[in-house]
Amino acid sequence: MQIHQSANTTNGDIRATWVEVNFTRLSQNLQAIRTHVAPAKVMIVVKANAYGHGLAEVAKHLSSQADYIGVAVLEEGIFLRELGVTIPILVLGGIWGDQVPQYLQHNLTLTASSVERLEQIDTIAGQMGLKAKVHLKIDTGMERIGVHYYSAHTIQETAQMCVNVEVEGIFSHFANADSGDLTHARLQLERFNEVLRFYENHSLPMPMRHMANSAAILQIPESHFDMVRPGIMLYGVYPSPESARTVQVLPVLAWKTRVVYFKVVKPGHPVSYGSSWQSDHPVRIVTLPVGYGDGYFRSLSNKTKVIIHEKKYPQVGNVCMDQMMVNIETDSAFNGDDVTLLGESGREAITAQDLADWAGTIPYEILTNINTRVPRVYITEDEE
Ligand SMILES: *Cc1c(COP(=O)(O)O)cnc(C)c1O
């Protein structure tokens, strides 16, 4: 296997801390999802800087292999259009203020999450002489944005009267599809199906239906409908430890750094701000040039591990903004040695789920929290 590095971003020579994004795995994950959900289409969810993987690069790499792109906010959609992405883009979040004209100018698909919004979209599209592509958002149990399932007919009826709107899709979102107990998720699915009966009852064409996030792709095949919306599993991370692993995906992102300092610390000499850790015997301590200013949570202090020379070592003392310390006891490590913060190294691995467990959060937050200060390096694997 050969590794090729692409030169479209700064690499690890500039900073001793970097993120590696594996394009080969990204494509393989998408392919595995496609196979699992066929004939349903796939909307790749690339919000929040593509879950920390780099929005521009991920979108450019995957847009020819995807049917639709999902982003959270208008700015992300405009960014992709200005980058030259031409496939359909749905902005999943709500429309804020007077943004409707910008959606239309950039040929972005709008989420209509209330009757008033839908009417506003219709009016503005009419003024601009355009037809707006809209997906209706139905709230089946998340209590976030969207029209409640029990009053969905109001937006469905309004849509029939809007002449400048094409209702291309209708969607909902699960609150608990990643749980071991799918009772609430199944209730949501039932409610969504009930809402969809409107079209049959009125002999109207069915819009494109979509509901499944990663967890539902894995656990609720009946929710795949016409399109699925994978986010986290596209990046090779399972949404929760409980959720079934019916599709095999591999982590796309690795976070690495290097040893930049070595010292022996005597007993009774605490390490770092707050002196939260000290040893009762002499230990070898190395410093790594990464900290919470890069998105490595301070709450990981004294809980997390790193891999050096294919062996795990405990981080000690409080994580600083730009640096942190690791106890290698009596082992040796030299300045410049590679350190894995997240990813695989030989037989050892630290997963996003591990870091999430240690930090008391979910893998989503671990990934999206990695700062833009950390350069991303894009690699592809060549099978030989
Ligand atoms: C973020 C998001 C997704 C993707 O969720 P994952 O759990 O990452 O697969 C799908 N749909 C909507 C509406 C979202 O906001």
The ligand as a Tripos MOL2 file, in Angstrom:
@<TRIPOS>MOLECULE
LIG
   15    15     1     0     0
SMALL
NO_CHARGES

@<TRIPOS>ATOM
      1 C1        -26.5640   16.3130   11.1140 C.3       1 LIG1
      2 C2        -27.7710   15.7740   10.4810 C.ar      1 LIG1
      3 C3        -27.7550   14.5080    9.8700 C.ar      1 LIG1
      4 C4        -26.5710   13.5730    9.9470 C.3       1 LIG1
      5 O1        -26.5610   12.9590   11.2310 O.3       1 LIG1
      6 P1        -25.5130   11.8040   11.6000 P.3       1 LIG1
      7 O2        -25.9790   11.3290   12.9120 O.co2     1 LIG1
      8 O3        -24.1890   12.4550   11.6580 O.co2     1 LIG1
      9 O4        -25.6050   10.7910   10.5270 O.co2     1 LIG1
     10 C5        -28.8950   14.1100    9.1890 C.ar      1 LIG1
     11 N1        -29.9820   14.9080    9.1370 N.ar      1 LIG1
     12 C6        -30.0420   16.1150    9.7260 C.ar      1 LIG1
     13 C7        -31.2780   16.9370    9.6340 C.3       1 LIG1
     14 C8        -28.9490   16.5850   10.4300 C.ar      1 LIG1
     15 O5        -29.0100   17.7740   11.0400 O.3       1 LIG1
@<TRIPOS>BOND
     1     1     2 1
     2     2     3 ar
     3     2    14 ar
     4     3     4 1
     5     3    10 ar
     6     4     5 1
     7     5     6 1
     8     6     7 2
     9     6     8 1
    10     6     9 1
    11    10    11 ar
    12    11    12 ar
    13    12    13 1
    14    12    14 ar
    15    14    15 1
@<TRIPOS>SUBSTRUCTURE
     1 LIG1         1 GROUP 0 **** ****
